[in-house]
Amino acid sequence: MPEKRVISSCCTGCGCVRLRAVFEIRDQPVVSNYRFSSTRRAAGIRRADIELVRCSACGLVFNAAFDASAVPYDRAYENQQDFSATFDRHATDVALWIAGKIRSRSPHVLEIGCGKGVFLRRLVGITRGRGTGYDTSYEKTEEAFPNINIRREYLRPERVNEAADAIVVRHVVEHIGPIGSFLADLAEIARRSGGPPVFVETPRLEWIVRTRSAWDIFYEHCNYFTEASLESLCRKAGFYLRARRRVFGGQYQLLELRLSSAPKRRCAGPDGTRISMHALRHLGPAAWRHQAAQIDRLRRGGPWVLWGAGAKGVCIANRLPVELPAKVIDINPAKQGSFVPGAAVPVVAPSARALSGVKLVVIANPSYRFEIKKALRGFAYAGRIHVLSKNRS
């Protein structure tokens, strides 16, 4: 892949022309968390290339070929994870940490990219305040949620007309192509909201590289942040870092940001974590060949299933150079009965019947391994289990 030499190529606005190619992934489904009701529709999903590059100035790794219009975040988008007890504990831990940072006794919480509103309801319940959420994928239900107003739209700075005591942006920044502009808008939203703390949660590139989790590189995520690169970009946008935690087994980073009185006009410089180009390339074809060989050896020619129809699972089903899984198991009822984007593998509920005759269960996310193994014991599953990656902070 040729080196990029267009100044505007870096989506941070840092003006860098030193964009070094990492690797290219061709013909990938542009959505991971979409529900398709037929194999025809799932297989016919639009595909595009991923051109992963690293900016030598700001340290950001991103998809230089990303087209934001290819990913429709509408009501068919489904990425709820709270059906898992493991993820539920994580979300509660994050909500309690955020609540402990809010000084108001009855706070107004603003969440940008709130999805179906699950986390916002949790945080408002803990703080006993009120919440306003924004997300184009929100689905209005008949259930009433007191003190919560969710709008199916993007929030622009000029639309802010009331103060907030906290702003939450969870698992959004990795989806935003022009990330420099988004963070600048986020700072302006914070200013117009009275300068509350801003909380950002997103995957850690350090974890992806150290665990060689190549299945964490997919089209919906156009940005991949190290701790240093994200902090640098937030400082450039007008924030300073008040606190940071590694959460969910080190997979995610959680930041508390405050508005700075003197925002930096330039990035801090090269990424202090020094993730090398060689390390990044370990996420390429060799990682897939290694996992394919392990799965082939463990299943011994028999059928295998994948547990987890989230983005990791969808990526694995589409890119693993081995016979497709017979099915993908997921505990989210909204995904059951659908088909995986691209690969068109059926998504089913966990049950003894779904596991009948299965020789190998592959667990896509190591954070869920204990929960899944417990469920497998309950179904009297006697086959093999293979966990991809290992949690390492």
C-alpha positions, 0 to 999 in steps of 0.5 A: 500500500503506498504511503499517503502524502495528502496533508488532509489525510490525517483526520486529526487535523494535525497537518501531518504528511508522514502517514505510514502504512500498516496494512490493508484489509480488502472487501470487508463488511462495512457494518458489524452490529446490524441485524439481517433477517435473511442470508441474502440480505446479510451476504449482500451487505456493502463491502469496502477496504480498510487501509490502516495507517499511523500518523507519525505526528499525533500517533493515531492509527486510523482507516485512511479509506473510511467512508462515514456514509457507508455505516448507517447508525439507524434503528437496525443498528444493535450493539447492546451488551448488557444482557451479559452479567460480565458486561453489566458489572463493567457498566455498573462500575463505570457508572459508579465511577462517573457518579462519584465525580459529579458534584451536583446532588441531582445532576443533569447528565448529557450522553452523546451516542447513547445507543438505546439509552441503557447506560444513561438510565443506569447512571441517572438511576444511580445519581437520582438526577435526569438525563438527555441522550442523543443517538440516531440508532435509538429505538423508542419503546413503550416503557416510560423512563422518568427524567430521561429524554432521548433524541434520535439525532446528532448533537451540534454545539449550537443546539446546546441550550442548557447546563449539564453536570456531566457529559458522557461519550462511551464507545463513540470516538472510535467510530468518528472519521473526522475525529479532530473536528468531533473533539473540538465540537465536544469541547464547545458543547462542554463550554456551552454546557457550563464546563462540566467533566467529560467522560470518554470510554474507548478501546485501547490500542495497547491491548489490541496489539499486546494480545494480537487481537486482529479481530478488533480491526474492523470497518466500523472502528475507523480510529485506534487510540493508544492512551498517549495519542488520545490524551494528545488529541483531547489536549489539542481540542481544548481539554486536559486529562483529570483522570484515566482508568483501564477497564474491562480487563484492560480492553478499554480506557476511561478518561475524565476530561476538563476544559483547559483555559489554554488549549494546545494548538498542536499535537503533543508529538509522537506517541509516547507508548512507542507502539512500533510498526512491526508490532502493529503488523502482527495484527495482519494475516499472520495472526489470522493464519495462526488462529485458523491453524489452532481452530482446525487442530482443535475441532478435528474436522467436526463442526464448531461454533463461535460465541459472540455476535458482536463486532469481534465475532462478525470480524472472525466469521468473515476473515478467519481462513477456515471453514465457517462456524456452523452458527454464532451464539449470542445472549442478546435476544435482538440478535437471535434469529438474524444472520451475521453481516457478510458471512451470513452465519445464523445467530442463535440463542445459547442452548443444549440443542444449539451445542448438539454435535459441536466439537469446538466452541470459540470464545471471541472476547476473553472478558466473557470466558468465565461466564460462557464456560459456566453456561456451557457447563450448564448445558452439559457441553463436553466438547473443546473450548478455545478462547481468543486472546488473553486479557492483559492490561 
